Amino acid sequence: MSHATDLALSPEPLPTPWLTKSAPDTRQLRCFLPQMTSGCCTSVTSVTSVTSVTSVTSVTSVTTHRLRDAAAARYLRRFVRVPVKAQEVRGKVFKQKPPATPKAESPRALYAMLPRRPFPSPWGHQERILDNYARAATDKNRKDFALELGTGSGKTLVGLLIGEYHRRDSDSRVVYLCSTNQLVYQTTARAKEYGVPAIPFVGTKKNYVEADLASFQRGASIAITSYAGLFNAGPGLNDPEVIICDDAHAGESYVAAMWSLRVTASGTDKPIFQALLNFFGDLVKPEMRHVHGSGSSRDVDLIPLPTYADRLNQLQALLDVHCFKKETRSDVKFPWIAIKGHLSACCIYVSPGAFLIRPLIPPTYAHAPFADARHRVYMSATLGEDGDLERMYGVGRIQRIYSDDVREANTGRRLILFPGMMTPEGHNAVEERALEKDHRVLLVTDMHLDTLATNSRRLDTRCSTRRTLSPTCQSSQTRKGPSRSSWQTDSTE
């Protein structure tokens, strides 16, 4: 009998080196395989025929495809200390999948499934607007929806529930947009309070963490970023499927900035500003030519397109020369790249010391990260008239969704009055009527404290309300001259 056969039939226990990470002897491996598989998938002859095995990895690849018992495969991986990402059994690769996230019937029903709930259920108006949204969203031919929720009425929770619902329902890549980085972090903290997986993305895309991007790409978490983080020449989150715009009216300037070329009369922009002045000549009013001219900084003039329509090619050549210089700022260069070749669709505005070139309606259809999203939701305290949001975001008709009780009760709405611009009689009448009607009124005034106290006593005698005088500055009592103070009234009703 050959030496290999002797080894195969030997009942000797496995030597110590086999249980370590060091590579075992080939003969020891061949003698152990028949014992491990109980003779069901290989034989002494087949083992002795494997004479060219030189490493543990090669022996594993030769034998494991013959194993019919999954337990034997696991037993093999236990003792063969080599890194194996996936074990092949019967030609299949077994991978460990993450646990499936439970789905909800609607955004409203999702709240009861959140791991952390600060209160038992959403407010009544939140539930009703979520129900109205769920009914409207069944129309697959629409992709733009707008929700009106007043300030303080819980827009953030509504937006997070809608985003989390889409993420769970179809593993969608959801992006939640805020106007500032501070609101990005604030919304992320609020999402964690509710148990909604969310990751903030601020700054440039080179600072994004790869693991966070991977979590967003596979639909494991919601990406929360600013409008500027999505509307730029190279966004890091470039393929969202669902976009939620919080405080949609505040995002107008950020959306338009991607296609807005603004140059000033100072710094590296000065050569471009001077070239535009020379190009337009007398079309620019004298008071608009200098920063410190006679015109106010709020003055803005539109240069009519017909006055330079026949010179658009010269204007484009002029901007090409100046905008692509090495010293040109990136926020001048990239907007020019975006609008180059489309000057006929742009408006040119001039103010004291500045030019602004931008289209009347931002061409968001040309920005794939926004245009290719299959579902977009806009939330605002006041949606305004039809066509306002459409103009801001360059989209077609947006279906508006309201909660009737919010519109009737004016939940979250604020009314700010400036009675100082009225006559003294009108001033007093506005104060008295406001205190009589509303539950909470805050008056901010520039008065001496003695005058403020006199006015407070006057209103005390004429209105059945309780007031607390609260100067904003503790030192205002000893400082001479007018000081800004505030006092708040609380209704006794």
C-alpha positions as CSV (number, residue, x, y, z in Angstrom):
1,M,0.0,0.0,0.0
2,S,1.4,3.4,-0.9
3,H,2.5,5.9,1.7
4,A,-0.5,8.2,0.8
5,T,-2.9,5.4,1.4
6,D,-1.4,4.7,4.8
7,L,-1.9,8.3,5.8
8,A,-5.5,8.3,4.5
9,L,-6.4,5.2,6.6
10,S,-4.6,6.4,9.7
11,P,-6.9,7.1,12.6
12,E,-4.3,9.4,14.3
13,P,-5.8,12.7,15.7
14,L,-5.1,16.0,14.0
15,P,-1.7,17.4,15.0
16,T,-1.4,20.7,16.8
17,P,-0.1,22.8,13.8
18,W,-3.4,22.1,12.0
19,L,-5.3,24.2,14.5
20,T,-3.0,27.2,14.1
21,K,-2.9,29.8,11.4
22,S,0.3,28.3,9.9
23,A,-0.2,26.2,6.7
24,P,-0.5,22.5,7.4
25,D,1.3,19.6,5.7
26,T,-0.5,18.4,2.6
27,R,-0.4,14.8,3.8
28,Q,-2.1,15.7,7.1
29,L,-4.9,17.5,5.1
30,R,-5.5,14.4,2.9
31,C,-5.7,12.1,5.8
32,F,-8.3,14.3,7.6
33,L,-10.7,14.9,4.7
34,P,-12.2,11.4,4.6
35,Q,-12.9,11.5,8.3
36,M,-14.5,14.9,8.1
37,T,-16.9,14.1,5.3
38,S,-17.7,10.6,6.6
39,G,-17.0,9.1,3.2
40,C,-20.0,10.7,1.6
41,C,-18.4,12.9,-1.0
42,T,-14.9,11.7,-1.6
43,S,-12.8,8.5,-1.2
44,V,-9.3,7.3,-0.4
45,T,-8.6,7.0,-4.1
46,S,-9.6,10.5,-4.9
47,V,-7.6,11.8,-2.0
48,T,-4.5,9.9,-3.0
49,S,-4.9,11.2,-6.6
50,V,-4.6,14.8,-5.4
51,T,-0.8,14.9,-5.3
52,S,-0.2,18.3,-6.7
53,V,-1.8,20.2,-3.8
54,T,0.7,22.8,-2.5
55,S,-1.3,25.1,-0.2
56,V,-4.4,25.2,2.0
57,T,-6.2,27.5,-0.4
58,S,-5.9,25.2,-3.4
59,V,-7.0,22.2,-1.4
60,T,-10.1,24.1,-0.2
61,S,-11.0,25.1,-3.7
62,V,-10.7,21.5,-5.0
63,T,-12.7,19.8,-2.2
64,T,-15.4,22.3,-1.1
65,H,-17.3,22.1,-4.4
66,R,-17.8,18.4,-3.8
67,L,-19.3,18.9,-0.3
68,R,-23.0,18.1,-0.2
69,D,-23.4,18.8,3.5
70,A,-23.4,22.5,4.4
71,A,-22.3,21.6,8.0
72,A,-19.2,20.0,6.6
73,A,-18.4,23.2,4.7
74,R,-18.8,25.2,7.9
75,Y,-16.6,22.7,9.7
76,L,-13.9,23.1,7.0
77,R,-13.9,26.9,7.4
78,R,-13.6,26.5,11.1
79,F,-10.3,24.6,10.9
80,V,-8.8,26.0,7.7
81,R,-7.7,29.4,8.9
82,V,-7.7,31.2,5.6
83,P,-9.8,34.3,4.8
84,V,-12.9,33.1,2.8
85,K,-15.4,35.8,1.9
86,A,-18.1,33.4,0.8
87,Q,-18.2,29.6,0.8
88,E,-19.3,27.8,-2.3
89,V,-21.8,25.0,-1.7
90,R,-23.6,23.3,-4.6
91,G,-22.4,26.1,-6.9
92,K,-24.2,28.9,-4.8
93,V,-22.7,31.8,-2.9
94,F,-24.3,32.4,0.5
95,K,-24.1,36.0,1.7
96,Q,-25.4,37.5,4.9
97,K,-28.2,40.0,4.2
98,P,-29.1,42.9,6.6
99,P,-32.5,42.5,8.3
100,A,-35.3,44.0,6.2
101,T,-36.8,47.2,7.5
102,P,-40.5,46.9,8.1
103,K,-42.7,48.9,5.7
104,A,-45.7,51.1,6.6
105,E,-49.0,51.5,4.8
106,S,-48.7,55.3,4.8
107,P,-46.5,58.1,6.2
108,R,-49.0,58.6,9.0
109,A,-48.9,55.0,10.0
110,L,-45.1,55.0,10.0
111,Y,-45.0,57.2,13.1
112,A,-46.3,54.3,15.3
113,M,-43.4,52.2,13.9
114,L,-40.6,54.6,14.8
115,P,-38.3,53.3,17.5
116,R,-38.5,56.6,19.5
117,R,-41.6,58.7,19.7
118,P,-41.4,61.9,21.9
119,F,-45.3,62.0,22.0
120,P,-47.9,59.3,21.4
121,S,-49.1,60.6,18.0
122,P,-48.6,63.5,15.6
123,W,-50.8,66.6,16.0
124,G,-54.2,66.5,14.4
125,H,-53.3,68.8,11.5
126,Q,-50.1,66.8,10.8
127,E,-52.1,63.6,10.5
128,R,-54.7,65.2,8.2
129,I,-52.1,66.7,5.9
130,L,-50.2,63.4,5.8
131,D,-53.5,61.7,4.8
132,N,-54.1,64.3,2.1
133,Y,-50.6,63.8,0.8
134,A,-50.9,60.0,0.8
135,R,-54.1,60.3,-1.4
136,A,-52.5,62.7,-3.8
137,A,-49.3,60.8,-4.1
138,T,-51.1,57.8,-5.6
139,D,-51.1,59.7,-8.9
140,K,-48.0,58.3,-10.5
141,N,-48.2,60.9,-13.3
142,R,-47.3,63.7,-10.9
143,K,-43.9,64.1,-9.3
144,D,-44.2,67.6,-7.6
145,F,-46.2,68.1,-4.5
146,A,-46.3,71.2,-2.1
147,L,-47.4,71.1,1.5
148,E,-48.4,74.2,3.4
149,L,-47.6,74.1,7.1
150,G,-47.3,77.3,9.2
151,T,-44.3,78.2,11.3
152,G,-44.2,76.1,14.4
153,S,-46.8,73.6,13.1
154,G,-44.3,70.7,12.7
155,K,-43.0,70.8,9.1
156,T,-39.8,68.9,10.0
157,L,-41.7,65.8,11.4
158,V,-44.0,65.7,8.4
159,G,-41.0,65.9,6.0
160,L,-39.1,63.2,7.8
161,L,-42.1,60.9,7.9
162,I,-42.6,61.3,4.1
163,G,-38.9,60.7,3.4
164,E,-38.6,57.7,5.8
165,Y,-41.8,56.2,4.2
166,H,-40.3,56.3,0.7
167,R,-36.9,55.0,2.0
168,R,-38.6,52.0,3.6
169,D,-41.1,51.4,0.9
170,S,-38.7,51.1,-2.0
171,D,-35.2,51.6,-0.6
172,S,-35.2,55.0,-2.3
173,R,-32.4,57.4,-2.0
174,V,-33.9,60.4,-0.1
175,V,-32.4,63.8,0.1
176,Y,-33.8,66.4,2.6
177,L,-32.8,70.0,1.7
178,C,-32.4,72.8,4.3
179,S,-31.5,76.4,3.6
180,T,-28.4,76.6,5.9
181,N,-25.9,74.2,7.5
182,Q,-27.2,75.1,10.9
183,L,-30.6,73.8,9.9
184,V,-29.0,70.7,8.5
185,Y,-27.5,69.8,11.9
186,Q,-30.7,70.8,13.6
187,T,-32.8,68.6,11.4
188,T,-30.4,65.7,11.8
189,A,-30.7,65.9,15.5
190,R,-34.5,66.0,15.3
191,A,-34.4,62.9,13.1
192,K,-32.4,61.0,15.7
193,E,-34.9,62.0,18.3
194,Y,-37.6,60.2,16.2
195,G,-35.3,57.2,15.4
196,V,-35.1,58.1,11.7
197,P,-31.7,57.1,10.2
198,A,-30.3,60.4,8.8
199,I,-26.8,61.6,8.0
200,P,-25.7,65.3,7.5
201,F,-23.7,66.2,4.4
202,V,-22.1,69.7,4.6
203,G,-19.2,71.3,2.9
204,T,-17.6,70.0,-0.3
205,K,-18.0,66.5,-1.5
206,K,-14.4,65.7,-0.9
207,N,-15.1,65.9,2.8
208,Y,-18.0,63.4,2.6
209,V,-17.3,60.1,4.4
210,E,-17.4,57.1,2.1
211,A,-19.3,55.0,4.6
212,D,-22.0,57.7,4.8
213,L,-22.3,58.0,1.0
214,A,-22.6,54.2,0.8
215,S,-25.4,54.2,3.4
216,F,-27.2,56.8,1.3
217,Q,-26.7,55.0,-2.0
218,R,-28.2,51.7,-0.8
219,G,-31.1,53.5,0.8
220,A,-30.1,52.8,4.4
221,S,-30.4,56.4,5.6
222,I,-31.7,59.8,4.6
223,A,-29.2,62.4,3.4
224,I,-29.7,65.8,4.9
225,T,-27.9,68.7,3.2
226,S,-28.3,72.3,2.1
227,Y,-29.7,73.6,-1.1
228,A,-26.2,74.7,-2.1
229,G,-25.1,71.1,-1.6
230,L,-27.4,69.8,-4.3
231,F,-27.5,72.8,-6.7
232,N,-23.9,73.1,-7.8
233,A,-21.8,72.0,-10.7
234,G,-20.6,68.8,-9.1
235,P,-22.8,67.7,-6.2
236,G,-21.7,64.7,-4.1
237,L,-25.3,63.5,-3.8
238,N,-25.9,63.3,-7.6
239,D,-28.6,60.7,-8.0
240,P,-31.4,61.2,-5.4
241,E,-34.8,59.6,-6.1
242,V,-36.9,61.6,-3.6
243,I,-36.2,65.2,-2.8
244,I,-37.8,67.0,0.1
245,C,-37.4,70.8,0.2
246,D,-37.9,72.3,3.6
247,D,-38.9,76.0,3.7
248,A,-39.0,75.9,-0.1
249,H,-39.3,79.7,-0.5
250,A,-36.0,80.2,1.3
251,G,-34.3,78.0,-1.3
252,E,-35.0,80.3,-4.2
253,S,-31.7,82.2,-4.1
254,Y,-29.7,79.0,-3.7
255,V,-31.4,77.3,-6.7
256,A,-30.9,80.4,-8.9
257,A,-27.3,80.9,-7.8
258,M,-26.2,78.0,-10.0
259,W,-27.1,80.0,-13.1
260,S,-26.4,83.5,-11.7
261,L,-23.2,85.3,-12.8
262,R,-22.6,88.2,-10.4
263,V,-19.5,90.5,-10.8
264,T,-18.7,93.5,-8.6
265,A,-16.5,96.5,-9.0
266,S,-13.9,95.3,-6.5
267,G,-11.3,92.6,-6.2
268,T,-10.6,90.1,-9.0
269,D,-14.0,91.0,-10.6
270,K,-13.0,94.6,-11.3
271,P,-11.7,93.9,-14.9
272,I,-14.9,92.0,-15.8
273,F,-17.1,94.8,-14.3
274,Q,-15.2,97.5,-16.2
275,A,-15.4,95.5,-19.5
276,L,-19.2,95.2,-19.1
277,L,-19.4,98.9,-18.4
278,N,-17.6,99.7,-21.6
279,F,-19.7,97.1,-23.5
280,F,-23.1,98.6,-22.4
281,G,-22.0,102.2,-22.5
282,D,-24.8,104.6,-22.0
283,L,-27.3,101.8,-21.3
284,V,-25.9,101.9,-17.7
285,K,-27.1,104.9,-15.8
286,P,-24.4,107.1,-14.3
287,E,-25.5,106.4,-10.7
288,M,-25.1,102.7,-11.3
289,R,-21.4,102.9,-12.3
290,H,-19.8,103.3,-8.9
291,V,-20.3,101.6,-5.6
292,H,-20.3,105.0,-3.8
293,G,-22.2,106.8,-6.4
294,S,-25.3,108.9,-5.9
295,G,-27.6,105.9,-6.3
296,S,-28.8,103.7,-3.4
297,S,-27.3,100.2,-3.0
298,R,-30.9,99.0,-3.3
299,D,-31.4,100.5,-6.8
300,V,-31.6,97.8,-9.5
301,D,-32.0,98.5,-13.2
302,L,-32.8,96.0,-16.0
303,I,-30.9,96.4,-19.3
304,P,-33.5,95.7,-22.0
305,L,-32.6,92.7,-24.2
306,P,-33.5,94.4,-27.5
307,T,-30.8,97.1,-26.9
308,Y,-28.0,94.5,-27.2
309,A,-29.7,91.5,-28.9
310,D,-27.6,92.1,-32.1
311,R,-24.3,91.9,-30.0
312,L,-24.8,88.7,-28.1
313,N,-21.9,87.0,-29.8
314,Q,-19.6,89.9,-28.8
315,L,-20.8,89.8,-25.2
316,Q,-20.2,86.0,-25.0
317,A,-16.7,86.4,-26.4
318,L,-16.0,89.2,-23.9
319,L,-17.1,87.0,-21.0
320,D,-15.2,84.0,-22.3
321,V,-12.0,86.0,-22.2
322,H,-12.4,87.2,-18.6
323,C,-14.3,84.4,-16.9
324,F,-11.7,81.7,-17.8
325,K,-8.7,83.5,-16.5
326,K,-6.7,81.8,-13.8
327,E,-7.4,84.4,-11.1
328,T,-11.2,84.4,-11.7
329,R,-13.3,83.2,-8.8
330,S,-15.0,79.8,-9.0
331,D,-18.4,81.3,-8.2
332,V,-18.0,83.4,-11.4
333,K,-16.5,80.7,-13.6
334,F,-19.0,77.9,-13.0
335,P,-22.1,80.0,-13.4
336,W,-20.7,81.3,-16.7
337,I,-20.2,77.7,-17.8
338,A,-23.8,77.0,-16.9
339,I,-25.3,79.9,-18.9
340,K,-22.8,80.1,-21.7
341,G,-24.6,79.9,-25.1
342,H,-27.9,81.0,-23.6
343,L,-27.5,84.7,-23.1
344,S,-30.7,85.3,-25.1
345,A,-32.7,83.7,-22.3
346,C,-31.0,85.7,-19.6
347,C,-31.8,89.0,-17.9
348,I,-29.0,91.5,-17.2
349,Y,-29.4,93.5,-14.0
350,V,-27.2,96.3,-12.9
351,S,-26.9,98.0,-9.4
352,P,-24.4,100.4,-8.0
353,G,-21.1,98.5,-8.5
354,A,-22.5,95.1,-9.6
355,F,-23.8,93.2,-12.6
356,L,-26.0,90.2,-12.4
357,I,-26.7,87.9,-15.4
358,R,-29.2,85.1,-14.8
359,P,-32.2,83.5,-16.5
360,L,-35.7,84.6,-15.4
361,I,-36.6,81.0,-14.6
362,P,-33.7,78.6,-13.5
363,P,-33.3,75.8,-16.0
364,T,-33.4,73.0,-13.4
365,Y,-34.5,70.5,-16.1
366,A,-30.8,70.6,-17.2
367,H,-29.5,69.7,-13.7
368,A,-29.8,65.9,-13.5
369,P,-29.7,65.4,-9.7
370,F,-32.9,67.5,-9.4
371,A,-34.6,66.8,-12.7
372,D,-34.2,63.0,-12.6
373,A,-35.7,62.6,-9.1
374,R,-39.0,60.7,-9.4
375,H,-40.7,62.4,-6.5
376,R,-40.3,66.0,-5.1
377,V,-42.0,67.5,-2.1
378,Y,-41.9,71.3,-1.3
379,M,-42.9,72.5,2.2
380,S,-43.5,76.1,3.1
381,A,-45.4,78.2,5.7
382,T,-47.2,80.1,2.9
383,L,-47.3,78.5,-0.6
384,G,-48.6,81.7,-2.2
385,E,-50.3,81.9,-5.5
386,D,-50.1,79.3,-8.3
387,G,-47.0,79.8,-10.3
388,D,-44.8,81.2,-7.6
389,L,-43.0,77.9,-6.6
390,E,-43.0,76.8,-10.3
391,R,-41.1,79.9,-11.2
392,M,-38.6,79.4,-8.4
393,Y,-37.8,75.8,-9.2
394,G,-38.3,75.8,-12.9
395,V,-40.8,73.0,-12.9
396,G,-44.3,72.4,-14.3
397,R,-47.5,72.5,-12.2
398,I,-47.1,71.6,-8.6
399,Q,-50.0,70.0,-6.8
400,R,-50.7,71.9,-3.6
401,I,-51.9,70.1,-0.5
402,Y,-53.4,71.9,2.4
403,S,-54.8,71.1,5.8
404,D,-58.1,72.9,6.1
405,D,-58.0,73.3,9.9
406,V,-54.5,74.9,9.6
407,R,-55.7,77.4,7.0
408,E,-58.8,78.3,9.0
409,A,-57.1,78.6,12.4
410,N,-53.9,80.3,11.0
411,T,-51.7,77.9,13.0
412,G,-48.2,79.1,13.2
413,R,-48.9,82.4,11.4
414,R,-47.3,85.7,12.6
415,L,-48.5,89.2,12.0
416,I,-45.9,91.9,12.3
417,L,-47.0,95.5,12.5
418,F,-45.0,98.8,12.6
419,P,-47.3,101.2,14.3
420,G,-44.5,103.8,14.6
421,M,-45.1,104.6,11.0
422,M,-48.7,105.6,11.7
423,T,-50.1,108.6,13.4
424,P,-50.2,108.7,17.2
425,E,-53.9,108.0,17.2
426,G,-53.5,105.0,14.8
427,H,-50.6,103.8,16.9
428,N,-52.6,103.6,20.0
429,A,-55.6,102.0,18.3
430,V,-53.5,99.2,16.8
431,E,-52.0,98.4,20.2
432,E,-55.3,98.3,21.9
433,R,-57.1,96.2,19.3
434,A,-54.1,93.7,19.1
435,L,-54.2,93.3,22.9
436,E,-57.9,92.8,23.0
437,K,-58.0,90.2,20.2
438,D,-54.9,88.0,20.4
439,H,-53.7,85.8,23.2
440,R,-50.0,86.6,23.0
441,V,-48.6,90.0,21.8
442,L,-45.0,91.1,21.9
443,L,-44.3,94.8,21.5
444,V,-40.7,96.0,20.8
445,T,-40.2,99.7,21.1
446,D,-37.4,102.4,21.4
447,M,-38.5,104.3,24.4
448,H,-37.3,105.6,27.8
449,L,-38.3,103.2,30.5
450,D,-40.5,105.8,32.2
451,T,-42.4,106.4,28.9
452,L,-42.7,102.7,28.4
453,A,-44.1,102.3,31.9
454,T,-46.6,105.1,31.3
455,N,-47.8,103.4,28.2
456,S,-48.1,100.1,30.0
457,R,-50.3,101.8,32.7
458,R,-52.4,103.4,30.1
459,L,-53.1,100.1,28.4
460,D,-53.7,98.4,31.7
461,T,-56.6,100.7,32.3
462,R,-58.2,100.2,28.9
463,C,-57.5,96.5,28.3
464,S,-58.3,93.5,30.6
465,T,-54.9,91.9,30.2
466,R,-51.9,91.1,32.4
467,R,-48.6,92.5,31.3
468,T,-45.0,91.9,32.3
469,L,-42.4,94.6,31.6
470,S,-39.1,93.0,30.5
471,P,-36.3,95.2,29.3
472,T,-34.0,93.3,27.0
473,C,-30.9,94.9,28.6
474,Q,-30.3,94.8,32.3
475,S,-28.1,97.9,32.1
476,S,-30.8,100.0,30.4
477,Q,-32.1,101.3,33.7
478,T,-28.9,103.3,34.3
479,R,-28.1,104.3,30.7
480,K,-29.3,107.6,29.5
481,G,-31.2,108.1,26.3
482,P,-33.5,105.8,24.5
483,S,-33.0,102.1,24.9
484,R,-34.6,99.1,23.2
485,S,-37.0,97.4,25.5
486,S,-39.7,94.8,25.0
487,W,-42.7,93.9,26.9
488,Q,-45.0,90.9,26.5
489,T,-48.7,90.7,27.2
490,D,-50.6,87.5,28.1
491,S,-54.4,87.4,27.9
492,T,-56.3,86.4,30.9
493,E,-58.8,84.5,28.8
